[in-house]
C-alpha cells in the first residue's frame, strides 16, 4: 500500500484498493488512461482519468498525472482505486427539507435559494438529491432519486419529486407533454413598456460566445431547442418591474434568458446582465405555483409557495406590489 496524506478526510481514512498489472502487448503505445481501462474494465474511463490526475497512478513505480502519457508493453502499472467526489456524490445526507405535500407516490418540496438540486462539479455533496437519499433510503432505487425537473441553485420555490418508478415515469411524460403548470415570480430591471402580456417564443441553446451560459439562438446556425414563456406584468416602477412567468417548456435558464432578451435581466442575475439591488444576493426568481394531475390517482393538485423573505423585502424596497393571488 502506498501512503498518501490526501486519503485523510474529516478525520477518517478512505479505504483504498491497490491494483497492479503489466501492460500487455496489445496495449503497447496506448495512452495511459486507455491502458488502465483495459486492466480495470469495471471502472469508467472518466473515473480512471480523475485518478490519474489526482496522483493515484504509478507507471514503472513513478507517479504519472498526465492521462495522455504513453505506455509500453511490459510496463508496470499501479493504481489506487479510491473514491472520487463523483463516486461519493450519491450519498445520503441529513437535511431539513421543506416538504409541503407527501403521499406514497410523490412529494412536493419548497426549495430554498442556494440549494443545488443535482451533484455537479463544485457541488458533489449537500444537494437536494443527497437530502432525498438521507430522508428515504428507497429513493436510491430511482434514477436521480426521483427528481424529474430542477430549479437553478439560486432560484427558490416548488418542485415535485417521485417516490416510485410508476409515478416518476408518468411525471416525466406529463412534463414532456406540457401537462405540468409552473408559474414564477420575477423581478427585472427597467420599467416594463408595451403590452402587459407577452408570449416569448425564442429558441434557447448554448451561447456560442460563452459556453458557460445559455442564449437565444438561431436554430439555422446553432444548436438549441424551441422555448416558450408567457410573461405578464404585475407591477411597474421607473427602474424595475415585477412579472409573472408561465413556462411551456423547461429549457436551462429559460426565464432568465427570455427576460434578458426583452431588455429586462433579472435583478442580481450577473450571468445575464442583472445588477445587484437592495441587498438581494441571488437572482430574483421564485417558482411560486405548481399544478398537475396526480400521476396515479389523477386528482388535480395545485400548490402555492409564499414569496421568500429576501425577495419579499427586495420587492417592498423597490416599491413593487404583489397581492399573492396571481
Secondary structure, DSSP 4 states (H G I P E B T S, - for coil): ----GGGEETTEEPP-EEEEEEPPGGGTT-BHHHHHHHHSTTS-HHHHHHHHHTT-EEETTEE---TT-B--TT-EEEEEE---TTTTSS--------EEEE-SSEEEEEEPTT--SS-BTTBSSSSHHHHHHHH-GGGGGSGGGGB-S---TT-EEEEEEESSHHHHHHHHHHHHTT-SEEEEEEEEES---S-SEEEEE--EEE-TT-TTSEEE--TTTS--B--EEEEEEEEE-SSEEEEEEEESS--TTHHHHHHHHTT-PBTT-GGGT---BTTB-S-SEEEEEEEEE-TTT--EEEEE-PPPHHHHHHHHHHT----S--
